[in-house]
Amino acid sequence: MQKLPTIDGQELLKFLSSLGFVVVRTRGSHLQLRAEDGRSTTIPLHAKREVPKGLLRKIIRDDLEMSLEEFLDLFSEYRGR
């Protein structure tokens, strides 16, 4: 099994935008995003700080509703652009 990549909030926002998520609300340093199919998530945008691994796993599993392998494949494809 591959390890989770290190991702900061800004990079996660760009990646989720490429998957069709749009920002629907901002409160402080947290953004709420929603996809057309109804999935939604909240991500922190703290100045150049990494998203904690536990939170990233929760976002992948519960909010994006995808497996870790699916996420890693899509993310490596995104980074390879």
N, CA, C and O atoms as CSV, one atom per row, in Angstrom:
chain,resi,resn,atom,element,x,y,z
A,1,MET,N,N,0.837,-1.177,0.000
A,1,MET,CA,C,0.000,0.000,0.000
A,1,MET,C,C,0.886,1.246,0.000
A,1,MET,O,O,1.866,1.324,0.740
A,2,GLN,N,N,0.532,2.203,-0.829
A,2,GLN,CA,C,1.291,3.438,-0.911
A,2,GLN,C,C,0.989,4.318,0.296
A,2,GLN,O,O,-0.067,4.209,0.918
A,3,LYS,N,N,1.934,5.186,0.608
A,3,LYS,CA,C,1.745,6.125,1.705
A,3,LYS,C,C,0.980,7.346,1.208
A,3,LYS,O,O,1.020,7.684,0.025
A,4,LEU,N,N,0.293,7.992,2.126
A,4,LEU,CA,C,-0.399,9.231,1.785
A,4,LEU,C,C,0.619,10.311,1.452
A,4,LEU,O,O,1.636,10.430,2.136
A,5,PRO,N,N,0.365,11.099,0.417
A,5,PRO,CA,C,1.289,12.182,0.093
A,5,PRO,C,C,1.141,13.333,1.087
A,5,PRO,O,O,0.128,13.449,1.776
A,6,THR,N,N,2.152,14.169,1.148
A,6,THR,CA,C,2.095,15.384,1.950
A,6,THR,C,C,1.443,16.461,1.093
A,6,THR,O,O,1.933,16.786,0.011
A,7,ILE,N,N,0.342,17.010,1.580
A,7,ILE,CA,C,-0.424,17.985,0.802
A,7,ILE,C,C,-0.743,19.179,1.688
A,7,ILE,O,O,-1.189,19.011,2.823
A,8,ASP,N,N,-0.517,20.388,1.172
A,8,ASP,CA,C,-0.976,21.550,1.928
A,8,ASP,C,C,-2.387,21.912,1.442
A,8,ASP,O,O,-2.849,21.392,0.427
A,9,GLY,N,N,-3.048,22.780,2.152
A,9,GLY,CA,C,-4.435,23.113,1.849
A,9,GLY,C,C,-4.632,23.680,0.455
A,9,GLY,O,O,-5.620,23.372,-0.213
A,10,GLN,N,N,-3.690,24.511,0.014
A,10,GLN,CA,C,-3.800,25.131,-1.310
A,10,GLN,C,C,-3.750,24.081,-2.427
A,10,GLN,O,O,-4.519,24.146,-3.386
A,11,GLU,N,N,-2.843,23.122,-2.290
A,11,GLU,CA,C,-2.725,22.062,-3.297
A,11,GLU,C,C,-3.962,21.164,-3.286
A,11,GLU,O,O,-4.431,20.736,-4.341
A,12,LEU,N,N,-4.489,20.880,-2.089
A,12,LEU,CA,C,-5.701,20.070,-1.985
A,12,LEU,C,C,-6.877,20.791,-2.631
A,12,LEU,O,O,-7.702,20.162,-3.294
A,13,LEU,N,N,-6.960,22.106,-2.442
A,13,LEU,CA,C,-8.024,22.899,-3.066
A,13,LEU,C,C,-7.942,22.806,-4.590
A,13,LEU,O,O,-8.964,22.609,-5.247
A,14,LYS,N,N,-6.755,22.943,-5.156
A,14,LYS,CA,C,-6.585,22.862,-6.610
A,14,LYS,C,C,-6.942,21.472,-7.129
A,14,LYS,O,O,-7.577,21.334,-8.174
A,15,PHE,N,N,-6.527,20.442,-6.385
A,15,PHE,CA,C,-6.836,19.075,-6.795
A,15,PHE,C,C,-8.340,18.827,-6.768
A,15,PHE,O,O,-8.894,18.277,-7.719
A,16,LEU,N,N,-9.002,19.229,-5.688
A,16,LEU,CA,C,-10.449,19.023,-5.592
A,16,LEU,C,C,-11.189,19.829,-6.656
A,16,LEU,O,O,-12.213,19.379,-7.168
A,17,SER,N,N,-10.685,21.006,-6.991
A,17,SER,CA,C,-11.288,21.798,-8.065
A,17,SER,C,C,-11.197,21.063,-9.394
A,17,SER,O,O,-12.116,21.132,-10.210
A,18,SER,N,N,-10.093,20.361,-9.612
A,18,SER,CA,C,-9.946,19.599,-10.856
A,18,SER,C,C,-10.909,18.415,-10.902
A,18,SER,O,O,-11.203,17.893,-11.977
A,19,LEU,N,N,-11.406,17.985,-9.721
A,19,LEU,CA,C,-12.391,16.897,-9.656
A,19,LEU,C,C,-13.825,17.419,-9.733
A,19,LEU,O,O,-14.771,16.633,-9.678
A,20,GLY,N,N,-13.993,18.731,-9.858
A,20,GLY,CA,C,-15.329,19.295,-9.999
A,20,GLY,C,C,-15.906,19.927,-8.749
A,20,GLY,O,O,-17.077,20.309,-8.742
A,21,PHE,N,N,-15.122,20.048,-7.697
A,21,PHE,CA,C,-15.596,20.704,-6.475
A,21,PHE,C,C,-15.463,22.216,-6.628
A,21,PHE,O,O,-14.496,22.704,-7.212
A,22,VAL,N,N,-16.435,22.951,-6.102
A,22,VAL,CA,C,-16.390,24.410,-6.123
A,22,VAL,C,C,-16.565,24.928,-4.697
A,22,VAL,O,O,-17.233,24.306,-3.872
A,23,VAL,N,N,-15.955,26.071,-4.427
A,23,VAL,CA,C,-16.065,26.684,-3.103
A,23,VAL,C,C,-17.456,27.288,-2.970
A,23,VAL,O,O,-17.876,28.088,-3.807
A,24,VAL,N,N,-18.168,26.903,-1.918
A,24,VAL,CA,C,-19.507,27.444,-1.692
A,24,VAL,C,C,-19.545,28.377,-0.489
A,24,VAL,O,O,-20.481,29.164,-0.339
A,25,ARG,N,N,-18.530,28.293,0.370
A,25,ARG,CA,C,-18.533,29.135,1.554
A,25,ARG,C,C,-17.134,29.183,2.149
A,25,ARG,O,O,-16.387,28.205,2.096
A,26,THR,N,N,-16.792,30.326,2.712
A,26,THR,CA,C,-15.523,30.489,3.407
A,26,THR,C,C,-15.815,31.028,4.796
A,26,THR,O,O,-16.606,31.956,4.966
A,27,ARG,N,N,-15.172,30.439,5.775
A,27,ARG,CA,C,-15.311,30.945,7.140
A,27,ARG,C,C,-13.930,30.905,7.782
A,27,ARG,O,O,-13.419,29.839,8.128
A,28,GLY,N,N,-13.344,32.068,7.933
A,28,GLY,CA,C,-11.981,32.129,8.454
A,28,GLY,C,C,-11.027,31.485,7.471
A,28,GLY,O,O,-10.982,31.865,6.301
A,29,SER,N,N,-10.270,30.519,7.939
A,29,SER,CA,C,-9.306,29.853,7.062
A,29,SER,C,C,-9.815,28.500,6.582
A,29,SER,O,O,-9.028,27.674,6.118
A,30,HIS,N,N,-11.115,28.261,6.686
A,30,HIS,CA,C,-11.698,26.992,6.249
A,30,HIS,C,C,-12.635,27.224,5.066
A,30,HIS,O,O,-13.444,28.152,5.066
A,31,LEU,N,N,-12.508,26.365,4.064
A,31,LEU,CA,C,-13.342,26.458,2.865
A,31,LEU,C,C,-14.281,25.269,2.807
A,31,LEU,O,O,-13.879,24.137,3.073
A,32,GLN,N,N,-15.529,25.529,2.461
A,32,GLN,CA,C,-16.480,24.450,2.227
A,32,GLN,C,C,-16.619,24.304,0.727
A,32,GLN,O,O,-16.857,25.280,0.016
A,33,LEU,N,N,-16.469,23.076,0.247
A,33,LEU,CA,C,-16.559,22.790,-1.177
A,33,LEU,C,C,-17.680,21.800,-1.421
A,33,LEU,O,O,-18.002,20.981,-0.561
A,34,ARG,N,N,-18.268,21.884,-2.600
A,34,ARG,CA,C,-19.348,20.973,-2.962
A,34,ARG,C,C,-19.179,20.575,-4.428
A,34,ARG,O,O,-18.793,21.383,-5.273
A,35,ALA,N,N,-19.478,19.312,-4.699
A,35,ALA,CA,C,-19.446,18.799,-6.071
A,35,ALA,C,C,-20.876,18.749,-6.596
A,35,ALA,O,O,-21.831,18.796,-5.821
A,36,GLU,N,N,-21.019,18.653,-7.907
A,36,GLU,CA,C,-22.348,18.602,-8.527
A,36,GLU,C,C,-23.171,17.423,-8.045
A,36,GLU,O,O,-24.397,17.508,-7.967
A,37,ASP,N,N,-22.504,16.318,-7.721
A,37,ASP,CA,C,-23.224,15.115,-7.304
A,37,ASP,C,C,-23.628,15.133,-5.830
A,37,ASP,O,O,-24.161,14.144,-5.326
A,38,GLY,N,N,-23.381,16.249,-5.130
A,38,GLY,CA,C,-23.824,16.391,-3.755
A,38,GLY,C,C,-22.764,16.155,-2.696
A,38,GLY,O,O,-22.985,16.461,-1.524
A,39,ARG,N,N,-21.611,15.615,-3.089
A,39,ARG,CA,C,-20.543,15.411,-2.107
A,39,ARG,C,C,-20.026,16.772,-1.640
A,39,ARG,O,O,-19.947,17.715,-2.428
A,40,SER,N,N,-19.676,16.869,-0.363
A,40,SER,CA,C,-19.142,18.127,0.155
A,40,SER,C,C,-18.050,17.842,1.174
A,40,SER,O,O,-18.000,16.767,1.772
A,41,THR,N,N,-17.181,18.820,1.358
A,41,THR,CA,C,-16.093,18.691,2.318
A,41,THR,C,C,-15.666,20.067,2.785
A,41,THR,O,O,-15.987,21.074,2.153
A,42,THR,N,N,-14.953,20.108,3.874
A,42,THR,CA,C,-14.369,21.337,4.402
A,42,THR,C,C,-12.871,21.113,4.521
A,42,THR,O,O,-12.425,20.109,5.076
A,43,ILE,N,N,-12.094,22.062,3.993
A,43,ILE,CA,C,-10.637,21.932,4.078
A,43,ILE,C,C,-10.039,23.176,4.733
A,43,ILE,O,O,-10.536,24.284,4.534
A,44,PRO,N,N,-8.973,22.992,5.512
A,44,PRO,CA,C,-8.299,24.135,6.131
A,44,PRO,C,C,-7.276,24.734,5.174
A,44,PRO,O,O,-6.581,24.007,4.464
A,45,LEU,N,N,-7.187,26.052,5.156
A,45,LEU,CA,C,-6.178,26.734,4.351
A,45,LEU,C,C,-5.282,27.530,5.283
A,45,LEU,O,O,-5.329,28.760,5.290
A,46,HIS,N,N,-4.476,26.849,6.059
A,46,HIS,CA,C,-3.560,27.518,6.971
A,46,HIS,C,C,-2.249,27.741,6.235
A,46,HIS,O,O,-1.756,26.840,5.556
A,47,ALA,N,N,-1.689,28.920,6.362
A,47,ALA,CA,C,-0.515,29.354,5.609
A,47,ALA,C,C,0.577,28.290,5.512
A,47,ALA,O,O,1.339,28.071,6.453
A,48,LYS,N,N,0.634,27.648,4.377
A,48,LYS,CA,C,1.681,26.673,4.029
A,48,LYS,C,C,1.824,25.532,5.033
A,48,LYS,O,O,2.899,24.945,5.153
A,49,ARG,N,N,0.754,25.213,5.752
A,49,ARG,CA,C,0.793,24.068,6.658
A,49,ARG,C,C,0.155,22.880,5.972
A,49,ARG,O,O,-0.815,23.016,5.227
A,50,GLU,N,N,0.716,21.715,6.237
A,50,GLU,CA,C,0.196,20.488,5.639
A,50,GLU,C,C,-1.142,20.112,6.265
A,50,GLU,O,O,-1.397,20.397,7.435
A,51,VAL,N,N,-1.987,19.471,5.471
A,51,VAL,CA,C,-3.228,18.919,5.992
A,51,VAL,C,C,-2.843,17.668,6.781
A,51,VAL,O,O,-2.170,16.789,6.242
A,52,PRO,N,N,-3.259,17.570,8.053
A,52,PRO,CA,C,-2.894,16.386,8.849
A,52,PRO,C,C,-3.347,15.089,8.175
A,52,PRO,O,O,-4.404,15.046,7.546
A,53,LYS,N,N,-2.543,14.040,8.310
A,53,LYS,CA,C,-2.815,12.761,7.638
A,53,LYS,C,C,-4.179,12.190,8.024
A,53,LYS,O,O,-4.889,11.661,7.168
A,54,GLY,N,N,-4.554,12.290,9.295
A,54,GLY,CA,C,-5.847,11.768,9.739
A,54,GLY,C,C,-7.003,12.500,9.088
A,54,GLY,O,O,-7.989,11.879,8.690
A,55,LEU,N,N,-6.891,13.823,8.975
A,55,LEU,CA,C,-7.935,14.614,8.329
A,55,LEU,C,C,-7.998,14.287,6.842
A,55,LEU,O,O,-9.086,14.180,6.276
A,56,LEU,N,N,-6.847,14.128,6.210
A,56,LEU,CA,C,-6.817,13.785,4.789
A,56,LEU,C,C,-7.487,12.437,4.541
A,56,LEU,O,O,-8.243,12.286,3.582
A,57,ARG,N,N,-7.212,11.456,5.404
A,57,ARG,CA,C,-7.868,10.145,5.287
A,57,ARG,C,C,-9.381,10.266,5.430
A,57,ARG,O,O,-10.130,9.627,4.691
A,58,LYS,N,N,-9.831,11.087,6.382
A,58,LYS,CA,C,-11.266,11.296,6.604
A,58,LYS,C,C,-11.902,11.942,5.377
A,58,LYS,O,O,-12.991,11.547,4.960
A,59,ILE,N,N,-11.230,12.931,4.800
A,59,ILE,CA,C,-11.754,13.599,3.608
A,59,ILE,C,C,-11.869,12.601,2.459
A,59,ILE,O,O,-12.884,12.574,1.763
A,60,ILE,N,N,-10.843,11.787,2.259
A,60,ILE,CA,C,-10.851,10.800,1.172
A,60,ILE,C,C,-11.963,9.784,1.371
A,60,ILE,O,O,-12.755,9.537,0.461
A,61,ARG,N,N,-12.025,9.195,2.555
A,61,ARG,CA,C,-12.956,8.099,2.825
A,61,ARG,C,C,-14.409,8.575,2.947
A,61,ARG,O,O,-15.297,8.028,2.293
A,62,ASP,N,N,-14.648,9.579,3.774
A,62,ASP,CA,C,-16.019,9.980,4.084
A,62,ASP,C,C,-16.577,11.040,3.139
A,62,ASP,O,O,-17.727,10.941,2.711
A,63,ASP,N,N,-15.777,12.050,2.810
A,63,ASP,CA,C,-16.288,13.166,2.023
A,63,ASP,C,C,-16.206,12.914,0.517
A,63,ASP,O,O,-17.165,13.171,-0.211
A,64,LEU,N,N,-15.058,12.409,0.052
A,64,LEU,CA,C,-14.912,12.137,-1.381
A,64,LEU,C,C,-15.518,10.796,-1.770
A,64,LEU,O,O,-15.753,10.531,-2.949
A,65,GLU,N,N,-15.769,9.950,-0.772
A,65,GLU,CA,C,-16.368,8.629,-0.985
A,65,GLU,C,C,-15.574,7.795,-1.991
A,65,GLU,O,O,-16.136,7.216,-2.921
A,66,MET,N,N,-14.255,7.746,-1.785
A,66,MET,CA,C,-13.417,6.921,-2.652
A,66,MET,C,C,-12.396,6.182,-1.799
A,66,MET,O,O,-12.135,6.542,-0.651
A,67,SER,N,N,-11.836,5.153,-2.386
A,67,SER,CA,C,-10.824,4.385,-1.664
A,67,SER,C,C,-9.495,5.136,-1.710
A,67,SER,O,O,-9.298,6.039,-2.523
A,68,LEU,N,N,-8.605,4.746,-0.831
A,68,LEU,CA,C,-7.286,5.361,-0.785
A,68,LEU,C,C,-6.546,5.132,-2.101
A,68,LEU,O,O,-5.859,6.028,-2.589
A,69,GLU,N,N,-6.683,3.936,-2.676
A,69,GLU,CA,C,-6.013,3.623,-3.939
A,69,GLU,C,C,-6.532,4.509,-5.074
A,69,GLU,O,O,-5.747,5.004,-5.883
A,70,GLU,N,N,-7.860,4.712,-5.137
A,70,GLU,CA,C,-8.434,5.591,-6.163
A,70,GLU,C,C,-7.873,6.999,-6.028
A,70,GLU,O,O,-7.471,7.620,-7.012
A,71,PHE,N,N,-7.853,7.492,-4.792
A,71,PHE,CA,C,-7.341,8.836,-4.541
A,71,PHE,C,C,-5.887,8.953,-4.975
A,71,PHE,O,O,-5.512,9.907,-5.657
A,72,LEU,N,N,-5.066,7.979,-4.578
A,72,LEU,CA,C,-3.644,8.026,-4.913
A,72,LEU,C,C,-3.420,7.988,-6.418
A,72,LEU,O,O,-2.535,8.678,-6.925
A,73,ASP,N,N,-4.209,7.191,-7.145
A,73,ASP,CA,C,-4.094,7.144,-8.604
A,73,ASP,C,C,-4.442,8.497,-9.218
A,73,ASP,O,O,-3.705,9.010,-10.061
A,74,LEU,N,N,-5.566,9.072,-8.793
A,74,LEU,CA,C,-5.992,10.367,-9.329
A,74,LEU,C,C,-5.004,11.470,-8.963
A,74,LEU,O,O,-4.694,12.331,-9.787
A,75,PHE,N,N,-4.513,11.443,-7.729
A,75,PHE,CA,C,-3.602,12.491,-7.280
A,75,PHE,C,C,-2.251,12.400,-7.985
A,75,PHE,O,O,-1.667,13.425,-8.335
A,76,SER,N,N,-1.751,11.186,-8.194
A,76,SER,CA,C,-0.468,11.055,-8.901
A,76,SER,C,C,-0.619,11.478,-10.360
A,76,SER,O,O,0.306,12.044,-10.944
A,77,GLU,N,N,-1.778,11.207,-10.945
A,77,GLU,CA,C,-2.063,11.667,-12.307
A,77,GLU,C,C,-2.126,13.195,-12.339
A,77,GLU,O,O,-1.611,13.821,-13.265
A,78,TYR,N,N,-2.758,13.791,-11.327
A,78,TYR,CA,C,-2.865,15.249,-11.227
A,78,TYR,C,C,-1.486,15.889,-11.078
A,78,TYR,O,O,-1.193,16.890,-11.731
A,79,ARG,N,N,-0.649,15.320,-10.231
A,79,ARG,CA,C,0.695,15.874,-10.012
A,79,ARG,C,C,1.587,15.695,-11.229
A,79,ARG,O,O,2.530,16.461,-11.426
A,80,GLY,N,N,1.298,14.693,-12.045
A,80,GLY,CA,C,2.114,14.412,-13.216
A,80,GLY,C,C,1.859,15.334,-14.391
A,80,GLY,O,O,2.575,15.271,-15.391
A,81,ARG,N,N,0.868,16.176,-14.291
A,81,ARG,CA,C,0.542,17.089,-15.400
A,81,ARG,C,C,1.665,18.015,-15.727
A,81,ARG,O,O,1.542,18.838,-16.634
